Amino acid sequence: MIDVAIPTTDGRELYLTRYTEPEPELRLLLDKLKLTLPAQPSPRITTHPDGPPQTPL
């Protein structure tokens, strides 16, 4: 699992929590055990805690 934070032009951040695709060997094991991975979570948008980033002069 990985969390990706993408800054937006208005000072907020878009957070994407993503599961990577399993390797073929692991996928085979998951299939044999009849296990499924959870669905990808929805993205979250948050306000930057210190306000919008400042543009350097």
mmCIF file of the N, C-alpha and C atoms, coordinates in Angstrom:
data_MODEL
# 
_entry.id   MODEL 
# 
loop_
_atom_site.group_PDB 
_atom_site.id 
_atom_site.type_symbol 
_atom_site.label_atom_id 
_atom_site.label_alt_id 
_atom_site.label_comp_id 
_atom_site.label_asym_id 
_atom_site.label_entity_id 
_atom_site.label_seq_id 
_atom_site.pdbx_PDB_ins_code 
_atom_site.Cartn_x 
_atom_site.Cartn_y 
_atom_site.Cartn_z 
_atom_site.occupancy 
_atom_site.B_iso_or_equiv 
_atom_site.pdbx_formal_charge 
_atom_site.auth_seq_id 
_atom_site.auth_comp_id 
_atom_site.auth_asym_id 
_atom_site.auth_atom_id 
_atom_site.pdbx_PDB_model_num 
ATOM 1   N N  . MET A 1 1  ? 0.855   -1.163  0.000   1.00 0.00 ? 1  MET A N  1 
ATOM 2   C CA . MET A 1 1  ? 0.000   0.000   0.000   1.00 0.00 ? 1  MET A CA 1 
ATOM 3   C C  . MET A 1 1  ? 0.902   1.227   0.000   1.00 0.00 ? 1  MET A C  1 
ATOM 4   N N  . ILE A 1 2  ? 0.443   2.275   -0.701  1.00 0.00 ? 2  ILE A N  1 
ATOM 5   C CA . ILE A 1 2  ? 1.214   3.498   -0.794  1.00 0.00 ? 2  ILE A CA 1 
ATOM 6   C C  . ILE A 1 2  ? 0.265   4.688   -0.686  1.00 0.00 ? 2  ILE A C  1 
ATOM 7   N N  . ASP A 1 3  ? 0.713   5.757   -0.030  1.00 0.00 ? 3  ASP A N  1 
ATOM 8   C CA . ASP A 1 3  ? -0.030  7.008   0.040   1.00 0.00 ? 3  ASP A CA 1 
ATOM 9   C C  . ASP A 1 3  ? 0.669   8.017   -0.856  1.00 0.00 ? 3  ASP A C  1 
ATOM 10  N N  . VAL A 1 4  ? -0.098  8.621   -1.753  1.00 0.00 ? 4  VAL A N  1 
ATOM 11  C CA . VAL A 1 4  ? 0.439   9.620   -2.677  1.00 0.00 ? 4  VAL A CA 1 
ATOM 12  C C  . VAL A 1 4  ? -0.235  10.945  -2.346  1.00 0.00 ? 4  VAL A C  1 
ATOM 13  N N  . ALA A 1 5  ? 0.568   11.995  -2.099  1.00 0.00 ? 5  ALA A N  1 
ATOM 14  C CA . ALA A 1 5  ? 0.038   13.335  -1.836  1.00 0.00 ? 5  ALA A CA 1 
ATOM 15  C C  . ALA A 1 5  ? 0.361   14.216  -3.034  1.00 0.00 ? 5  ALA A C  1 
ATOM 16  N N  . ILE A 1 6  ? -0.671  14.788  -3.633  1.00 0.00 ? 6  ILE A N  1 
ATOM 17  C CA . ILE A 1 6  ? -0.507  15.646  -4.803  1.00 0.00 ? 6  ILE A CA 1 
ATOM 18  C C  . ILE A 1 6  ? -0.968  17.044  -4.425  1.00 0.00 ? 6  ILE A C  1 
ATOM 19  N N  . PRO A 1 7  ? -0.056  18.036  -4.440  1.00 0.00 ? 7  PRO A N  1 
ATOM 20  C CA . PRO A 1 7  ? -0.476  19.403  -4.113  1.00 0.00 ? 7  PRO A CA 1 
ATOM 21  C C  . PRO A 1 7  ? -1.337  19.990  -5.229  1.00 0.00 ? 7  PRO A C  1 
ATOM 22  N N  . THR A 1 8  ? -2.299  20.808  -4.836  1.00 0.00 ? 8  THR A N  1 
ATOM 23  C CA . THR A 1 8  ? -3.147  21.483  -5.817  1.00 0.00 ? 8  THR A CA 1 
ATOM 24  C C  . THR A 1 8  ? -2.720  22.944  -5.911  1.00 0.00 ? 8  THR A C  1 
ATOM 25  N N  . THR A 1 9  ? -3.185  23.633  -6.924  1.00 0.00 ? 9  THR A N  1 
ATOM 26  C CA . THR A 1 9  ? -2.797  25.036  -7.127  1.00 0.00 ? 9  THR A CA 1 
ATOM 27  C C  . THR A 1 9  ? -3.418  25.974  -6.102  1.00 0.00 ? 9  THR A C  1 
ATOM 28  N N  . ASP A 1 10 ? -4.448  25.514  -5.377  1.00 0.00 ? 10 ASP A N  1 
ATOM 29  C CA . ASP A 1 10 ? -5.086  26.383  -4.378  1.00 0.00 ? 10 ASP A CA 1 
ATOM 30  C C  . ASP A 1 10 ? -4.628  26.082  -2.952  1.00 0.00 ? 10 ASP A C  1 
ATOM 31  N N  . GLY A 1 11 ? -3.522  25.344  -2.796  1.00 0.00 ? 11 GLY A N  1 
ATOM 32  C CA . GLY A 1 11 ? -2.944  25.113  -1.477  1.00 0.00 ? 11 GLY A CA 1 
ATOM 33  C C  . GLY A 1 11 ? -3.442  23.872  -0.760  1.00 0.00 ? 11 GLY A C  1 
ATOM 34  N N  . ARG A 1 12 ? -4.351  23.134  -1.363  1.00 0.00 ? 12 ARG A N  1 
ATOM 35  C CA . ARG A 1 12 ? -4.811  21.900  -0.741  1.00 0.00 ? 12 ARG A CA 1 
ATOM 36  C C  . ARG A 1 12 ? -3.973  20.735  -1.261  1.00 0.00 ? 12 ARG A C  1 
ATOM 37  N N  . GLU A 1 13 ? -4.189  19.564  -0.690  1.00 0.00 ? 13 GLU A N  1 
ATOM 38  C CA . GLU A 1 13 ? -3.493  18.366  -1.147  1.00 0.00 ? 13 GLU A CA 1 
ATOM 39  C C  . GLU A 1 13 ? -4.505  17.269  -1.416  1.00 0.00 ? 13 GLU A C  1 
ATOM 40  N N  . LEU A 1 14 ? -4.282  16.556  -2.490  1.00 0.00 ? 14 LEU A N  1 
ATOM 41  C CA . LEU A 1 14 ? -5.101  15.413  -2.854  1.00 0.00 ? 14 LEU A CA 1 
ATOM 42  C C  . LEU A 1 14 ? -4.347  14.171  -2.409  1.00 0.00 ? 14 LEU A C  1 
ATOM 43  N N  . TYR A 1 15 ? -4.951  13.380  -1.511  1.00 0.00 ? 15 TYR A N  1 
ATOM 44  C CA . TYR A 1 15 ? -4.318  12.169  -0.999  1.00 0.00 ? 15 TYR A CA 1 
ATOM 45  C C  . TYR A 1 15 ? -4.944  10.950  -1.650  1.00 0.00 ? 15 TYR A C  1 
ATOM 46  N N  . LEU A 1 16 ? -4.108  10.116  -2.227  1.00 0.00 ? 16 LEU A N  1 
ATOM 47  C CA . LEU A 1 16 ? -4.554  8.867   -2.830  1.00 0.00 ? 16 LEU A CA 1 
ATOM 48  C C  . LEU A 1 16 ? -3.863  7.714   -2.119  1.00 0.00 ? 16 LEU A C  1 
ATOM 49  N N  . THR A 1 17 ? -4.636  6.874   -1.473  1.00 0.00 ? 17 THR A N  1 
ATOM 50  C CA . THR A 1 17 ? -4.097  5.658   -0.875  1.00 0.00 ? 17 THR A CA 1 
ATOM 51  C C  . THR A 1 17 ? -4.334  4.548   -1.887  1.00 0.00 ? 17 THR A C  1 
ATOM 52  N N  . ARG A 1 18 ? -3.280  3.899   -2.306  1.00 0.00 ? 18 ARG A N  1 
ATOM 53  C CA . ARG A 1 18 ? -3.389  2.900   -3.358  1.00 0.00 ? 18 ARG A CA 1 
ATOM 54  C C  . ARG A 1 18 ? -2.711  1.600   -2.967  1.00 0.00 ? 18 ARG A C  1 
ATOM 55  N N  . TYR A 1 19 ? -3.336  0.512   -3.395  1.00 0.00 ? 19 TYR A N  1 
ATOM 56  C CA . TYR A 1 19 ? -2.750  -0.810  -3.241  1.00 0.00 ? 19 TYR A CA 1 
ATOM 57  C C  . TYR A 1 19 ? -2.055  -1.151  -4.548  1.00 0.00 ? 19 TYR A C  1 
ATOM 58  N N  . THR A 1 20 ? -0.866  -1.684  -4.456  1.00 0.00 ? 20 THR A N  1 
ATOM 59  C CA . THR A 1 20 ? -0.166  -2.095  -5.672  1.00 0.00 ? 20 THR A CA 1 
ATOM 60  C C  . THR A 1 20 ? -0.701  -3.441  -6.135  1.00 0.00 ? 20 THR A C  1 
ATOM 61  N N  . GLU A 1 21 ? -0.499  -3.754  -7.386  1.00 0.00 ? 21 GLU A N  1 
ATOM 62  C CA . GLU A 1 21 ? -0.916  -5.042  -7.926  1.00 0.00 ? 21 GLU A CA 1 
ATOM 63  C C  . GLU A 1 21 ? 0.067   -6.111  -7.454  1.00 0.00 ? 21 GLU A C  1 
ATOM 64  N N  . PRO A 1 22 ? -0.450  -7.245  -6.963  1.00 0.00 ? 22 PRO A N  1 
ATOM 65  C CA . PRO A 1 22 ? 0.451   -8.301  -6.505  1.00 0.00 ? 22 PRO A CA 1 
ATOM 66  C C  . PRO A 1 22 ? 1.213   -8.948  -7.671  1.00 0.00 ? 22 PRO A C  1 
ATOM 67  N N  . GLU A 1 23 ? 2.387   -9.447  -7.353  1.00 0.00 ? 23 GLU A N  1 
ATOM 68  C CA . GLU A 1 23 ? 3.182   -10.192 -8.331  1.00 0.00 ? 23 GLU A CA 1 
ATOM 69  C C  . GLU A 1 23 ? 2.384   -11.428 -8.765  1.00 0.00 ? 23 GLU A C  1 
ATOM 70  N N  . PRO A 1 24 ? 2.670   -11.978 -9.949  1.00 0.00 ? 24 PRO A N  1 
ATOM 71  C CA . PRO A 1 24 ? 1.912   -13.142 -10.429 1.00 0.00 ? 24 PRO A CA 1 
ATOM 72  C C  . PRO A 1 24 ? 1.898   -14.316 -9.445  1.00 0.00 ? 24 PRO A C  1 
ATOM 73  N N  . GLU A 1 25 ? 3.020   -14.570 -8.773  1.00 0.00 ? 25 GLU A N  1 
ATOM 74  C CA . GLU A 1 25 ? 3.068   -15.692 -7.817  1.00 0.00 ? 25 GLU A CA 1 
ATOM 75  C C  . GLU A 1 25 ? 2.139   -15.441 -6.634  1.00 0.00 ? 25 GLU A C  1 
ATOM 76  N N  . LEU A 1 26 ? 2.122   -14.199 -6.152  1.00 0.00 ? 26 LEU A N  1 
ATOM 77  C CA . LEU A 1 26 ? 1.249   -13.859 -5.035  1.00 0.00 ? 26 LEU A CA 1 
ATOM 78  C C  . LEU A 1 26 ? -0.213  -13.880 -5.485  1.00 0.00 ? 26 LEU A C  1 
ATOM 79  N N  . ARG A 1 27 ? -0.487  -13.410 -6.695  1.00 0.00 ? 27 ARG A N  1 
ATOM 80  C CA . ARG A 1 27 ? -1.846  -13.444 -7.227  1.00 0.00 ? 27 ARG A CA 1 
ATOM 81  C C  . ARG A 1 27 ? -2.354  -14.884 -7.287  1.00 0.00 ? 27 ARG A C  1 
ATOM 82  N N  . LEU A 1 28 ? -1.501  -15.821 -7.719  1.00 0.00 ? 28 LEU A N  1 
ATOM 83  C CA . LEU A 1 28 ? -1.870  -17.234 -7.779  1.00 0.00 ? 28 LEU A CA 1 
ATOM 84  C C  . LEU A 1 28 ? -2.214  -17.752 -6.386  1.00 0.00 ? 28 LEU A C  1 
ATOM 85  N N  . LEU A 1 29 ? -1.401  -17.410 -5.401  1.00 0.00 ? 29 LEU A N  1 
ATOM 86  C CA . LEU A 1 29 ? -1.649  -17.824 -4.028  1.00 0.00 ? 29 LEU A CA 1 
ATOM 87  C C  . LEU A 1 29 ? -2.963  -17.243 -3.513  1.00 0.00 ? 29 LEU A C  1 
ATOM 88  N N  . LEU A 1 30 ? -3.196  -15.956 -3.760  1.00 0.00 ? 30 LEU A N  1 
ATOM 89  C CA . LEU A 1 30 ? -4.451  -15.333 -3.324  1.00 0.00 ? 30 LEU A CA 1 
ATOM 90  C C  . LEU A 1 30 ? -5.651  -16.017 -3.969  1.00 0.00 ? 30 LEU A C  1 
ATOM 91  N N  . ASP A 1 31 ? -5.531  -16.327 -5.259  1.00 0.00 ? 31 ASP A N  1 
ATOM 92  C CA . ASP A 1 31 ? -6.630  -17.012 -5.959  1.00 0.00 ? 31 ASP A CA 1 
ATOM 93  C C  . ASP A 1 31 ? -6.883  -18.403 -5.379  1.00 0.00 ? 31 ASP A C  1 
ATOM 94  N N  . LYS A 1 32 ? -5.814  -19.154 -5.110  1.00 0.00 ? 32 LYS A N  1 
ATOM 95  C CA . LYS A 1 32 ? -5.963  -20.510 -4.556  1.00 0.00 ? 32 LYS A CA 1 
ATOM 96  C C  . LYS A 1 32 ? -6.603  -20.479 -3.170  1.00 0.00 ? 32 LYS A C  1 
ATOM 97  N N  . LEU A 1 33 ? -6.288  -19.437 -2.390  1.00 0.00 ? 33 LEU A N  1 
ATOM 98  C CA . LEU A 1 33 ? -6.864  -19.305 -1.048  1.00 0.00 ? 33 LEU A CA 1 
ATOM 99  C C  . LEU A 1 33 ? -8.222  -18.607 -1.064  1.00 0.00 ? 33 LEU A C  1 
ATOM 100 N N  . LYS A 1 34 ? -8.670  -18.253 -2.267  1.00 0.00 ? 34 LYS A N  1 
ATOM 101 C CA . LYS A 1 34 ? -9.953  -17.559 -2.439  1.00 0.00 ? 34 LYS A CA 1 
ATOM 102 C C  . LYS A 1 34 ? -10.013 -16.260 -1.626  1.00 0.00 ? 34 LYS A C  1 
ATOM 103 N N  . LEU A 1 35 ? -8.899  -15.524 -1.669  1.00 0.00 ? 35 LEU A N  1 
ATOM 104 C CA . LEU A 1 35 ? -8.810  -14.233 -0.987  1.00 0.00 ? 35 LEU A CA 1 
ATOM 105 C C  . LEU A 1 35 ? -8.869  -13.119 -2.023  1.00 0.00 ? 35 LEU A C  1 
ATOM 106 N N  . THR A 1 36 ? -9.485  -12.014 -1.650  1.00 0.00 ? 36 THR A N  1 
ATOM 107 C CA . THR A 1 36 ? -9.529  -10.852 -2.529  1.00 0.00 ? 36 THR A CA 1 
ATOM 108 C C  . THR A 1 36 ? -8.960  -9.648  -1.794  1.00 0.00 ? 36 THR A C  1 
ATOM 109 N N  . LEU A 1 37 ? -8.356  -8.756  -2.554  1.00 0.00 ? 37 LEU A N  1 
ATOM 110 C CA . LEU A 1 37 ? -7.840  -7.523  -1.970  1.00 0.00 ? 37 LEU A CA 1 
ATOM 111 C C  . LEU A 1 37 ? -8.990  -6.537  -1.818  1.00 0.00 ? 37 LEU A C  1 
ATOM 112 N N  . PRO A 1 38 ? -8.896  -5.634  -0.838  1.00 0.00 ? 38 PRO A N  1 
ATOM 113 C CA . PRO A 1 38 ? -9.967  -4.646  -0.677  1.00 0.00 ? 38 PRO A CA 1 
ATOM 114 C C  . PRO A 1 38 ? -10.002 -3.685  -1.856  1.00 0.00 ? 38 PRO A C  1 
ATOM 115 N N  . ALA A 1 39 ? -11.129 -3.029  -2.029  1.00 0.00 ? 39 ALA A N  1 
ATOM 116 C CA . ALA A 1 39 ? -11.268 -2.031  -3.094  1.00 0.00 ? 39 ALA A CA 1 
ATOM 117 C C  . ALA A 1 39 ? -10.381 -0.830  -2.788  1.00 0.00 ? 39 ALA A C  1 
ATOM 118 N N  . GLN A 1 40 ? -9.979  -0.137  -3.847  1.00 0.00 ? 40 GLN A N  1 
ATOM 119 C CA . GLN A 1 40 ? -9.171  1.070   -3.668  1.00 0.00 ? 40 GLN A CA 1 
ATOM 120 C C  . GLN A 1 40 ? -10.011 2.115   -2.927  1.00 0.00 ? 40 GLN A C  1 
ATOM 121 N N  . PRO A 1 41 ? -9.438  2.756   -1.885  1.00 0.00 ? 41 PRO A N  1 
ATOM 122 C CA . PRO A 1 41 ? -10.182 3.805   -1.180  1.00 0.00 ? 41 PRO A CA 1 
ATOM 123 C C  . PRO A 1 41 ? -10.376 5.040   -2.054  1.00 0.00 ? 41 PRO A C  1 
ATOM 124 N N  . SER A 1 42 ? -11.380 5.831   -1.728  1.00 0.00 ? 42 SER A N  1 
ATOM 125 C CA . SER A 1 42 ? -11.629 7.086   -2.440  1.00 0.00 ? 42 SER A CA 1 
ATOM 126 C C  . SER A 1 42 ? -10.549 8.101   -2.098  1.00 0.00 ? 42 SER A C  1 
ATOM 127 N N  . PRO A 1 43 ? -10.241 9.030   -3.025  1.00 0.00 ? 43 PRO A N  1 
ATOM 128 C CA . PRO A 1 43 ? -9.264  10.081  -2.724  1.00 0.00 ? 43 PRO A CA 1 
ATOM 129 C C  . PRO A 1 43 ? -9.793  11.021  -1.650  1.00 0.00 ? 43 PRO A C  1 
ATOM 130 N N  . ARG A 1 44 ? -8.866  11.646  -0.931  1.00 0.00 ? 44 ARG A N  1 
ATOM 131 C CA . ARG A 1 44 ? -9.213  12.636  0.092   1.00 0.00 ? 44 ARG A CA 1 
ATOM 132 C C  . ARG A 1 44 ? -8.550  13.957  -0.290  1.00 0.00 ? 44 ARG A C  1 
ATOM 133 N N  . ILE A 1 45 ? -9.237  15.063  -0.081  1.00 0.00 ? 45 ILE A N  1 
ATOM 134 C CA . ILE A 1 45 ? -8.654  16.385  -0.305  1.00 0.00 ? 45 ILE A CA 1 
ATOM 135 C C  . ILE A 1 45 ? -8.595  17.077  1.047   1.00 0.00 ? 45 ILE A C  1 
ATOM 136 N N  . THR A 1 46 ? -7.405  17.571  1.403   1.00 0.00 ? 46 THR A N  1 
ATOM 137 C CA . THR A 1 46 ? -7.230  18.246  2.686   1.00 0.00 ? 46 THR A CA 1 
ATOM 138 C C  . THR A 1 46 ? -6.622  19.624  2.469   1.00 0.00 ? 46 THR A C  1 
ATOM 139 N N  . THR A 1 47 ? -6.828  20.486  3.447   1.00 0.00 ? 47 THR A N  1 
ATOM 140 C CA . THR A 1 47 ? -6.217  21.809  3.432   1.00 0.00 ? 47 THR A CA 1 
ATOM 141 C C  . THR A 1 47 ? -4.832  21.707  4.031   1.00 0.00 ? 47 THR A C  1 
ATOM 142 N N  . HIS A 1 48 ? -3.881  22.378  3.428   1.00 0.00 ? 48 HIS A N  1 
ATOM 143 C CA . HIS A 1 48 ? -2.512  22.376  3.938   1.00 0.00 ? 48 HIS A CA 1 
ATOM 144 C C  . HIS A 1 48 ? -2.529  23.005  5.326   1.00 0.00 ? 48 HIS A C  1 
ATOM 145 N N  . PRO A 1 49 ? -1.887  22.406  6.337   1.00 0.00 ? 49 PRO A N  1 
ATOM 146 C CA . PRO A 1 49 ? -1.974  22.914  7.716   1.00 0.00 ? 49 PRO A CA 1 
ATOM 147 C C  . PRO A 1 49 ? -1.414  24.328  7.881   1.00 0.00 ? 49 PRO A C  1 
ATOM 148 N N  . ASP A 1 50 ? -0.471  24.746  7.060   1.00 0.00 ? 50 ASP A N  1 
ATOM 149 C CA . ASP A 1 50 ? 0.141   26.069  7.192   1.00 0.00 ? 50 ASP A CA 1 
ATOM 150 C C  . ASP A 1 50 ? -0.417  27.061  6.184   1.00 0.00 ? 50 ASP A C  1 
ATOM 151 N N  . GLY A 1 51 ? -1.539  26.741  5.546   1.00 0.00 ? 51 GLY A N  1 
ATOM 152 C CA . GLY A 1 51 ? -2.100  27.610  4.532   1.00 0.00 ? 51 GLY A CA 1 
ATOM 153 C C  . GLY A 1 51 ? -1.480  27.303  3.170   1.00 0.00 ? 51 GLY A C  1 
ATOM 154 N N  . PRO A 1 52 ? -1.834  28.087  2.176   1.00 0.00 ? 52 PRO A N  1 
ATOM 155 C CA . PRO A 1 52 ? -1.295  27.830  0.835   1.00 0.00 ? 52 PRO A CA 1 
ATOM 156 C C  . PRO A 1 52 ? 0.212   28.014  0.795   1.00 0.00 ? 52 PRO A C  1 
ATOM 157 N N  . PRO A 1 53 ? 0.912   27.236  -0.025  1.00 0.00 ? 53 PRO A N  1 
ATOM 158 C CA . PRO A 1 53 ? 2.362   27.401  -0.123  1.00 0.00 ? 53 PRO A CA 1 
ATOM 159 C C  . PRO A 1 53 ? 2.699   28.771  -0.704  1.00 0.00 ? 53 PRO A C  1 
ATOM 160 N N  . GLN A 1 54 ? 3.783   29.348  -0.239  1.00 0.00 ? 54 GLN A N  1 
ATOM 161 C CA . GLN A 1 54 ? 4.227   30.650  -0.706  1.00 0.00 ? 54 GLN A CA 1 
ATOM 162 C C  . GLN A 1 54 ? 5.083   30.509  -1.940  1.00 0.00 ? 54 GLN A C  1 
ATOM 163 N N  . THR A 1 55 ? 4.887   31.404  -2.897  1.00 0.00 ? 55 THR A N  1 
ATOM 164 C CA . THR A 1 55 ? 5.701   31.407  -4.115  1.00 0.00 ? 55 THR A CA 1 
ATOM 165 C C  . THR A 1 55 ? 6.977   32.204  -3.835  1.00 0.00 ? 55 THR A C  1 
ATOM 166 N N  . PRO A 1 56 ? 8.159   31.627  -4.128  1.00 0.00 ? 56 PRO A N  1 
ATOM 167 C CA . PRO A 1 56 ? 9.394   32.373  -3.876  1.00 0.00 ? 56 PRO A CA 1 
ATOM 168 C C  . PRO A 1 56 ? 9.475   33.617  -4.779  1.00 0.00 ? 56 PRO A C  1 
ATOM 169 N N  . LEU A 1 57 ? 10.094  34.677  -4.253  1.00 0.00 ? 57 LEU A N  1 
ATOM 170 C CA . LEU A 1 57 ? 10.256  35.922  -5.029  1.00 0.00 ? 57 LEU A CA 1 
ATOM 171 C C  . LEU A 1 57 ? 11.449  35.873  -5.928  1.00 0.00 ? 57 LEU A C  1 
# 
